[in-house]
Amino acid sequence: MTEVPGQGSSTLGVWTRSKRLVLLGATAALVLGGAAVSNNGTVQGLWTTPARAETGSVAPLPAGAFSFADVVDRVRGAVVSIKVKIAETADAADSDDGPQQLSPDDPLERFFRRFGGEEGTPFVFRHGHPHVEMAQGSGFIISPDGYVVTNNHVVDQATEVTITMDDGTTHPAKVIGTDKRTDLALLKIKSGGPFKYVSFASKPPRVGDWVIAVGNPFGLGGTVTAGIVSARGRDINSGPYDDYLQIDAPVNRGNSGGPTFDTQGEVVGINTAIYSPSGGSVGIGFDIPADEARGVIAALESKGVVTRGWIGVQIQPVTSDIADSLGLKSDKGALVADTEKDSPALKAGIKTGDVILGVNGEPVDGPRELARKIAALGPNVDASLLVWHDGAQKTFDVKLGTLPSEQVASAEADNSGTDSSATALANFGLTLAPSDSVPGAAAGGVVVTNIDPDGAAAQKGLKVGDVILEAGGKSVTTPGQVAGVLSDAKKAGHKAILLRVKSGDETHFVALELGKAS
């Protein structure tokens, strides 16, 4: 590995090829992707080194070598640093002087560390209680009159917001609106202007495209890093509408809310989270895609809030076992685990055990895609849902409602491998009892009173206290009814039986494989 000095203090890694690429009749350089073939036949480019001269020295880079400098010059004036004051009461603060931390049990703490905002590295000023906490992040201007996009977690509970421009000037700003579900926020600069601004990209980037991140990591405003789009459609379990771009451009705490640009200087994503065992960048960052952010920001600008469509169902993934038990040929779609009272889905005739396969003629791969599609349609919209209903495909016309502000979104966590049901038969490792015979149990169904940790049901995740409400689409109230349904299904040659289970406040379906009984 050889290093060639880049701009400022950065360096470009270069890779050496020992063979020449011979061009027939070529005398000028031929550009191949990010590499250029020079007139002496050697491959040169961002990740290749010029051929060594006969003396062994490294030849200088040719004029016009690849650089992001022109793009950065065009966009950096629109990228801002954001500082916020968060007033806390004595009850909200610990007795020590350290910043608040997420619970060790929080999945975001274990797997994904956000950067900036209250989850960044705040400067804490204490003069008794209550105290004021200072936090920082990044953002970018999207209009000449000073609208600024950032993350919700950067400005959450902020009492004062200050915008610092690339030239060092500062302006007060106000929060126009926030959306916790997508972690987006819209601010408005109160003074000055017109401002330099940037636009969202008109089309999504491809995996492998170059991207440039600009932001305020660790308070170092105006920092530029580059990389590629590593993946699209990432689900990091941060919310029901996860559809992140994964990038390998280094981003750190303080980059939160900052833009990721394509090579045309358009915003393709908004830095939101990183995967980091250490707390620093390891080359795995996650961006809210521009096509998702565009609609949310437009709603925040016009109404200050985001309203989403709602059908009122709990849904879960369709596993291969569930597909077999329902007679489906594939595991695509979203299984309806429960319908809410007076919900649009229930009024339309959709019931528990149905599988939603498509929305308005477009197929649905799984629960999260269904949640995004329904939310994006908005309230009071007529939607056509293709549903696997009673063993056949059927179309339901549903008038969407409004997603309640505090309601958990439609897509529930995948419980297919954690919370399952079992049978009354001993060879499944279960002991069941009617719910009315178990003190404190919810009315209806059959309660799991004991479980063999090595049994087939335990392998599916069933636990003591779970309540089996239905087996094979039939309501059950006794262990014998459960055993009877399992026996009939096995005689009919079914590979699995679908059980509807209530675990705590959540209702979901589980396919119990009949062939795994001991």
N, C-alpha and C positions, 0 to 999 in steps of 0.2 A: 504494500500500500504506500502510495506516494501522495503527498499533499501539495496542492497548488494554492497559493494565497488567494483569498477572495476579497470582497469589499469589507472594509472595517476590520474587525477582529475575527471574522468567520473564515473558515477554510472549506474547500471542496474536496471530498474524497475522490480519488481517481483510480481506475482499474487499468492494468496494462495488458495489451494483447501482443503476443509474440509474432503472429502471422499478419501478413498484409492482405487486404482485400484488393484484388486486381480488377480494374475497370477497363473494359475494352474500348479504346479510343477516347477515354476521358481525360481531359486536361484541367477541368474546373472542379471545384468541390461539389459533391452531391450530398444533400441533406437526407439523412435516414432517421426519422423520429427525432430524438434528442441528440443524435450523433452526426457528425459531418465527415465525409470522406474527402481528404485533401488531394491535391493534384499529385502528390508523391505516392498516393495509394494507401496511406495509413489511416486508420479510423481514429477520428478525434471527436470529442464531445464532452458533455457534462460528466459522464462517468467513465471516460476513456482518456488516456494520456497521449500526447503527441509522441511520435516515434523518437527514440533516442538517436542523437547524432552519433557518428562514428567514434567520437571522442568519449562517448558515454554520458554526456550531459543531457539534461532534459530540455527539449526545445520549448520556447515560449508559446503560450496560447495564441492562436491567430486572432486578428482583429475581429470584433463582433462576436466573441465567444458568448455562449448562452448566459443570460443574466435576467433577474427579476427586477432590476433597478428601475426600469421605465414604468412598470406596473406600480411599484411601490411609490414612486414619485407622484403618480396620478391619484392614489387612493389614501395615502397616509394622513392627509389633512382632514379627512372625514372620520378618522378613528379617534376616539376620545378615551380618556381615563375618567373613571367615576369614583367619587368618594362620598360616603354616606355617613350620617350620624344616626345612631340607633339608641334611643333612650331606654334604659332598663330600670326596673324597680328593684328594690332590695330583695324581693321575693324571687326575682328571676335570676339573680346573680349568686354565684358561689361565694364563700367567705374568702377564698384565696384570690390572687390577682391574675390567674390564668384565664384564657378565653374559654368560653363554653365549648364542649365537645359533644359529638353525637354519642348515643349509647353504643357500647361495644356490640350489642345485639342487633343494632340497625344494619340491614344489608348494605346500605350505602356506605356505612363506615367500614364494613368488612371488605367490600369489593370495589366500590367506586367512591373516590374522594372528590367531591366538588371543589372548585377553586374560586376564591373571591367570596364576597358577601360574608355572611356570618359563619360560613364553613371554611373561610380562607384563613389567613393569618392576620387577624385584626390587631390594631394598636389599641390597647385598653388604657383609658385615663380614669383613675378613680380619685374622687375627692369625697370620701364617705359614700353614703348611699342616699338616693339613687345615683348611679354613675352613667356616663355616656361612653358608648363604644364606637370606635371609628372602624370602618371597613371599606374595601375598595374592589373595583372590578373594571371591566372594559365595556365599550359600547361603540356604536357607529351612527352617524347622522344620515337620515334618508330623505331629507327635504331641505330646501334652502332656508326655510323659516325655523329650522332647528329641532325637528322631531328626532329622537334618539332611541335606538333599539338596544336592549340589554336583556339579561336574565332576571326573572322574578326574584331569585334568591340573592341577587346582588342588592336589590333595593327593598326587600321585604322588611316591613316595620320601620322603614327609614323615616326620620323626622326632618332631615335636611339632606339635600342632594347637591353636590357641586360637580360641574363638568370642567375638566382640564383639557384644553385643545393641544394639538401637536406643537404649536408654537409657545406653549406655556401659559397662555391666557386662561382665565377661569371665568365661569358663568354659573349663576344659580340655575337650578332646574326643578321642575315639579313632575310628579308621577301622574301620567294621564290615565293609565290603566294597567292591570297585571292579570296574568293567567297562570295559575299555579299548575294546571294540568300539563301545559307544555313548557312551563318555566320561562315564559317570556314576559317582558314588560316594555311599555312605551313611555318615554319621558319627553318633556318639552323644555328647551332652553328658554329662560325668561328674558334674556337681554341679548343685544347684539344681532349680527346677521347683516346681509345674507351669508349663509354658511356653505362651505364645500360639502357635497353629499355624494353618496354612492347608491347604486340600485341593486335590487335582487336579480339574480340570474334568471333568464327566461326558460332555461332548460336545466335539468339536473346533470351533475358531472358523471362521468363514467369511472368505474374502478380503474385505477392506474393513471388518471389525470393528475397533472400538477396542481397543487393548491398552495396558497400563501396565507399564513395566519399573522395578524397584526394586533397587538394588544398591550396590556399593562401588567405583565407577570412580575410578582413580588414588588410592585410599585415602580418597575422600570418601564415607564411609558414609551410608546413608539417602538417597541421591540418587534422585529420581523423574523419569522421562521418559515421554512418551506418544507414540503413533503408531497405525498400523493394521497389520493383517496384509496384507502385500504379495503373498504367494504361498504356496502349500502344495506339499509333495512335492519340495522342492529337493534335488538331488544335487550336493554340492560336492566329491566325490571324497575325502572324509576317511575313508571306511570302507565296508564292504559293506552296511550297513543305513541308509545316508543317506536321510532322509525329512523334511527340515527344514522348519519354518515360516520364512518370510522376513518380517521386520518392519522398519518404518522408524523405530520409537522409538529415539532415540540411545542406543547402548550402546558402552562403551569398555573398555579394559584394566582389569581389576578387577571388571567386571560378570560375569565368567565364573562360571557356576554359580548365578547369581541368577535369580529367577523373573520371568516375564512373566504378568501377570494380565489377565483379562477384566474387564468393567465390573461383574461380580457379585462380584469379589474372589477368584475361583478361578484356580488356576495352569493356564495353557494351554500353557506352554512353559518351557524352561530355556535361558537365554542361553549359547551355546557358542562361536560364531565370528562374525567380521565379515569382510566384504569391504572392504579398505582399502588403497589405493595409498600412503597417507600414514602409516598406523598409527593414525589417529584415526577417529572415526565419520563415515561419508559417507551414513548412512541405509540401509545394507544389513546387517542383522544376521540371524543364523540361530539358531533355537531347536530343541532336541529336543522333539518334541510330547509333551504330557502322556500321551496314550494309549500311547505307546511307553515312556515313563519309568515309568509306573505298574507295569507287569509286571516291569521290571528291578529297581526298588527293592524290590518285594515279595520277589523272589528273593534279593536281597542281605540283606534283613532276616531271612529265614527260614533261609537256608543260607550266606550270606556270599559266594556265587558265583552266576553265572548259567550254567545248562546249556541248550544249544540243540540242536535237531534237526539231523540231518546225513544226507545221502544219498550223499555221496562222488563228486561230479562237478565237473568244470570246465565252466563254461558261458559263453556269449557271446551278444551280441545277434543277432537274425535280421534281416539287411538285406534289401532288396528283391531284390538279386541272389541271395542265399542262398535266399530264399523261391521264386524262379523255378526255381532249380536243383533244389529238393526237391519242387516241385509244390504248394507251399502257396499259398493264396489271399491271405494277409496276412503281414505281418512281425511278428506278435505271437508271444510265446513266448520260450523260452530254448533255444539250440542246445547240445547236449552235445558239447563238444570232447574230453573225455577222461573215463574212469571209473577210479576208483582200485581197486586190487586189494582183493578181499574187501569192497568197499563195499556198502551196502544196495541201491544202484541196480543194480550189476552182478549181484548175487544175484537181483534181481527180473527181470532180462532186458533192462534198458535198456542201450543201446550207443551208442558214438560215432556221431554223425550224426543221432541222434534229436532231436526238438524237444519239450520239455515245454510243453504248452499250458495245463494247469490243475492245481489241487490241491484235492481234496475238493469238486469241483463248481464251484469258483471259477476264472475265467479268469486267466491269467498274462500280463501285458503284456510283461515283459522279465526279464532276469537278476536285477536287484536286487529286484524284487517276489517272484520265486521264492525268493531267498535269505531274505528277511524272513519269508515264509510258512512255509518249512520250519523256520527257526530258532524261530519262535514256537510251533510245534506241540510242540517238546520231544522228548527222546529216548524210545525204546521206545513210540512211538505208531504205530499203523497209519494210513498215508496212501494215498489213491487218487490216482494221477497219470494225467492224460490226456496221451498222448504220440503224436506223429506218428512212426510206426515203419514202415519199409519201405513208404512211400507211402500209408499209411492210418492213421486214428486207432485207437488201442488203449489200453485202461486197464490200468495196472499197479498191483498192491497192494504197497506197500513198507513194511517195518517200519523206522522211522527209528533211526539210531544217535545217538551223542553226539558233537557237534562237538569235536574235540580242542582243548585249551586254546591251543596255539600254532599251530593250523592256519589257514591263510588261508581266509576264508569262501568259500562256493560261488561267489559272483559275481566273476568276474575282470574286469579292465578291458576296455573296448571296444577290441578290437584290429582291428576291421573295416577301419579306414583306415590302420593303421600297420604291422602285420606280416602279410603276405599271402604267397601262393604264386604260382608261375608255371608255365610250360610249357617243354618242351624245344624248342619251335619258335622259330626266330630272329625271326619276326615279332611275338613277344611280348617280345623283347629279353632272352632268357635263354640261358644255357649251363648244362646239367645234366650230372651224372656220377653213376654208382653210388656209394653210400656206401663200399663196400669198396675203391674205388680212390682215395679221398681220405684222406690221413693224418690221424689224429685225429678223423675224423668218427664219429658214433654209428652203430652197426650198423643196417642196414635202411634202405630208402627211397632217395631220389634227392637228391643235394646240389646246391644252387645254387652254381656255381663262378664265374660271372660274370653281370653284369646291366647292361643298357643303362639309364642313369638316365632316359632319355626314353621308355622302352618302356612298354607297357601294364602289365606286371607291376610295374615300379618305381613306377608311379603308384598301385598298390595297396599299396606299401610293402615288397615283398619285398626281401630283402637277401642278400648272399653269406653262405653258411654255413647258411642255412635248409635244412631237410630235408623234402621232400615224401614223406609216408608213404602217402597214399591219393589217388586221383583218381577221382571219380565213384563212390565207395564201394568201389573195388577197390584192393588193396595193389599198390604199384609198387616195382620194384627197378632199373629201367633207364629211361633217357630215352625210349627207343622206346615203352615202355608208356604213359608219360605222353602222348606225342604221339598214340598210337593212341586213347586215351580221349577226348582233345580232338577228334580228327577225327570219331570216331563221334558224339559229342555234337552237333557242328556239323551233321552230316548228318541227325541226328534232329530238328533244328530247335530245340534248346535254346538259350536266351539266355546261359546261364552254366554253368560246371562247378564243382562243389564239390571243393576240395582240402583235405586234412588235412595240416597243416604243423607241424613241431616247430621252435621257435625258442628256443634255449637250453634251459631247463628247462620251458618252457611249450608246450603243444600246443593248437592252435586251428584253426578252419575258416576258409576264405576262398573266396568265390565269384569266380572269374575270368571276366569278361565276354568271351564269344567274339567279339562284334562289334567289340571294341576292338583286335583284333590288326591290326598294320599290314601 
